[in-house]
Amino acid sequence: MTTDSVIQFKEAISTSQTALTALSEDGKKIIGYFCTYTPVEIIHACGFIPVRITGGYGNIDKAYQHVPDFICPYMKLALEKALDGQYDFLSGLVQGYTCDAACGMVNIWKDTIKLDIVHSVPIPYNKTPESKNYFKSVLDELIKKLNTLGGNFSDSALNDSLDLYHWIRTLQLSLYQHRYEGKSCFTAAEFMTIIDAGSVIPPEDYLAMLKKISDRLLDKSKKPGKGIPVAVPVLVPVLVSGSLIERPEVMDMIEACGGRIVADDLCNGLRQILPVDGKGKTPMDRLIHRYMNRFPCPSRSRVADRSRRILDILERSRAKGVIFLIQKFCTPHLSDIPILSGSLKEQGFPSIVIEMDETWQMEGQVKTRLEGFFEMIGGK
């Protein structure tokens, strides 16, 4: 059952379209983005509201007039929503260069959705002085484009935006630490809801909500007997890895099959949080450092790097196995699986791959596989 402290986050997500439409009608400019490699701090420092474009789940009709079937459900559903007018509150779209599907979709949005600005942000793959200089020029170009839309960028504003997102990510990371320590009072679905709310509401509002829930958790942690319920430890602790999971209920389904999700390596999870901040003498240096040292995404990293990171999370969380929950046609994630699962197996961590379509339904066959997976791990 959803706790009282999570209800506000759930409501913020369910009412986000209405709330953002009202802000847009009040003169606020809202800039959408697909991927968390998009420098939201720049958008915010220009005086705009950055909002992650979601796809959700459901049927696809209009989008097939513009894209083939072999595009991930997220991109197809996001376009479907835009064609239905559900993103009419957006003034623009800014996308950090990641997977080919996302970058190609930017052009389709430019041709089919009425927006004042559509812009791609190339992000360096290497951490060299030349890469840093290149990235600086790329960000300067983005700032110029946003300023033509009515933005008012300044170094001071960027510093304030960096501080804002720093505190948001720090509080989010503290929730992860609670979960690693076995002190979290949230189900995996509730946990995901809390994190997801931050991508669809103004960051100032989200920070206030996070502070309230963090204060409540701090008070609870000081009282004895407020740990994980006695029944929970019999479930098998696992890590869920994948791209973007847009149905928290999927987490409930996994746990109903016998698992307990204690950690994640998800696009809308831990990967978007780390590192919480960057380093540098100037606000721009600080921003560049963070984005050039992001927690690795399959579309922007070597599988060996991801393997090391996942093994570290497994150790911290005491998870016993990994569930790769992959969106259908997500090539970057799928191509990592053979090497990644082999590396995990060598270290004694079994894994299972579950591929999901746009319905995000877990059929009986999948549930049976998961139950067998948990039984195998629990029997060790």
Residue pairs with C-beta under 8 A, 6 or more apart in sequence:
2 10
2 190
3 185
3 186
3 190
5 212
5 213
5 216
6 186
6 190
6 193
6 194
8 209
9 193
9 194
9 196
9 197
9 209
9 213
10 193
10 197
12 19
12 197
12 200
12 201
12 205
12 206
12 209
13 193
13 196
13 197
13 200
16 51
16 200
16 201
17 86
17 89
19 201
20 30
20 49
20 51
20 89
20 200
21 88
21 89
23 30
23 49
23 89
23 202
24 30
24 88
24 89
24 90
24 91
28 48
28 49
29 47
29 48
29 49
29 91
29 92
29 149
29 150
30 48
30 49
30 50
30 51
30 89
30 90
30 91
31 43
31 48
31 49
31 50
31 51
31 90
31 91
31 92
31 93
31 94
31 117
31 146
32 50
32 51
32 52
32 53
32 87
32 90
32 92
32 93
32 94
33 40
33 43
33 50
33 51
33 52
33 53
33 93
33 94
33 95
33 96
34 52
34 53
34 75
34 78
34 95
34 98
34 102
34 105
34 106
35 95
35 96
35 98
35 99
35 102
35 267
35 297
36 52
36 96
36 267
36 268
36 271
36 272
37 96
37 97
37 98
37 121
37 123
37 291
37 294
37 297
37 300
38 50
38 94
38 95
38 96
38 121
39 96
39 121
39 139
39 142
39 287
39 291
40 50
40 165
40 203
41 158
41 161
41 162
41 165
41 287
42 139
42 142
42 143
42 146
42 153
42 158
42 161
42 287
43 49
43 50
43 94
43 146
44 50
44 161
44 164
44 165
44 203
45 153
45 154
45 157
45 158
45 160
45 161
46 143
46 146
46 147
46 149
46 151
46 152
46 153
46 157
47 150
47 151
47 152
47 157
48 91
48 146
48 149
48 151
49 202
49 203
50 94
50 203
51 90
51 199
51 200
51 201
52 199
52 200
52 268
53 78
53 82
53 87
53 93
54 78
54 81
54 199
54 200
54 246
55 73
55 74
55 75
55 76
55 77
55 78
55 80
55 81
55 244
55 246
55 358
56 77
56 81
56 246
56 247
57 73
57 77
57 246
57 247
57 358
57 359
57 360
58 77
58 80
58 358
58 359
59 358
60 76
60 77
60 80
60 358
61 80
62 79
62 80
62 83
62 84
63 76
63 77
63 79
63 80
63 83
64 76
66 79
66 108
66 111
66 112
67 75
67 76
67 79
67 105
67 108
70 329
71 101
71 105
71 329
72 101
72 243
72 327
72 328
72 329
72 330
73 327
73 328
73 329
73 356
73 357
73 358
73 360
74 243
74 244
74 246
74 327
75 101
75 102
75 105
76 358
77 358
78 105
79 105
79 108
79 109
79 112
81 87
82 109
82 112
82 113
83 112
83 113
87 113
90 113
90 115
91 115
91 116
91 117
91 149
92 115
92 116
92 117
92 118
92 119
92 146
92 149
93 106
93 109
93 110
93 113
93 115
93 117
93 118
93 119
94 117
94 118
94 119
94 120
94 121
94 142
94 146
95 102
95 103
95 106
95 119
95 120
95 121
96 120
96 121
96 123
96 291
97 103
97 120
97 121
97 122
97 123
98 123
98 297
98 299
98 300
99 299
99 330
99 331
99 332
100 331
101 329
101 331
103 120
106 118
106 120
109 115
109 118
110 118
116 149
117 145
117 146
117 148
117 149
119 142
119 145
121 138
121 139
121 142
122 138
123 135
123 138
123 291
123 292
123 300
124 131
124 132
124 134
124 135
124 292
125 131
125 300
127 292
127 293
131 292
132 288
132 292
135 288
135 291
135 292
136 284
136 288
139 284
139 287
139 288
143 151
143 153
146 153
147 153
155 282
155 283
155 284
158 283
158 284
158 287
159 283
159 286
162 277
162 278
162 283
162 286
162 287
164 203
164 204
164 207
165 203
166 276
166 277
167 207
168 198
168 203
168 206
168 207
168 210
169 273
169 274
169 276
169 277
170 276
171 207
171 210
171 211
171 214
172 195
172 198
172 210
172 273
173 273
173 274
173 276
174 214
175 184
175 186
175 191
175 194
175 195
175 214
175 217
176 263
176 270
176 273
178 184
178 217
178 221
179 186
179 191
179 262
179 263
179 317
180 262
180 263
180 316
180 317
180 318
182 227
182 228
182 262
183 221
183 227
183 228
184 191
184 228
185 217
185 220
185 226
185 228
186 194
187 251
187 252
187 255
188 240
188 248
188 251
188 252
188 254
188 255
188 260
188 261
189 248
189 249
189 250
189 251
189 252
190 248
191 251
192 245
192 248
192 251
192 268
192 269
193 248
194 210
194 213
195 268
195 269
196 248
196 268
197 206
197 209
198 206
198 210
199 268
220 226
232 260
235 255
235 258
235 259
235 260
235 374
236 258
236 259
236 260
236 320
236 321
236 374
236 377
236 378
237 259
237 260
237 261
237 262
237 317
237 318
237 319
237 320
238 254
238 259
238 260
238 261
238 262
238 319
238 320
238 321
238 322
238 323
238 374
238 377
239 261
239 262
239 263
239 264
239 265
239 310
239 313
239 314
239 317
239 319
239 321
239 322
239 323
240 251
240 254
240 261
240 263
240 264
240 265
240 266
240 322
240 323
240 325
241 264
241 265
241 266
241 310
241 322
241 323
241 324
241 325
242 265
242 266
242 267
242 324
242 325
242 326
242 327
242 330
242 333
243 266
243 267
243 298
243 326
243 327
243 330
243 332
243 333
244 266
244 267
244 268
244 327
245 251
245 266
245 268
245 269
245 325
246 268
246 360
247 360
249 360
250 325
250 356
250 360
250 362
251 261
253 362
253 367
254 261
254 323
254 325
254 362
254 370
255 261
257 367
257 370
257 371
257 374
258 370
258 371
258 374
258 375
258 378
259 323
259 370
259 373
259 374
262 317
262 318
262 319
263 270
263 313
263 314
263 316
263 317
263 319
264 270
265 271
265 306
265 309
265 310
265 313
267 297
270 295
270 313
271 294
271 295
271 296
271 297
272 295
273 295
274 294
274 295
275 290
275 293
275 294
275 295
277 286
277 290
278 285
278 286
278 287
278 288
278 289
278 290
278 291
278 293
279 285
279 286
279 289
280 286
280 287
280 288
280 289
294 300
295 309
296 302
296 305
296 306
296 309
297 332
298 306
298 332
298 333
298 335
298 336
299 332
303 336
303 339
303 340
303 343
304 339
304 343
306 336
306 340
307 339
307 340
307 343
307 344
310 322
310 340
310 344
311 343
311 344
311 347
311 349
313 319
314 322
314 349
319 349
320 349
320 350
320 377
320 380
321 349
321 350
321 351
321 352
321 373
321 377
322 341
322 344
322 349
322 350
322 351
322 352
323 351
323 352
323 354
323 370
323 373
324 333
324 337
324 340
324 341
324 351
324 352
324 353
324 354
325 354
325 356
326 333
326 334
326 337
326 353
326 354
326 355
326 356
327 333
327 355
327 356
328 355
328 356
328 357
328 358
334 355
337 353
340 351
341 351
341 353
344 350
344 351
345 351
350 373
350 376
350 377
352 369
352 370
352 373
354 362
354 366
354 369
354 370
356 362
362 370
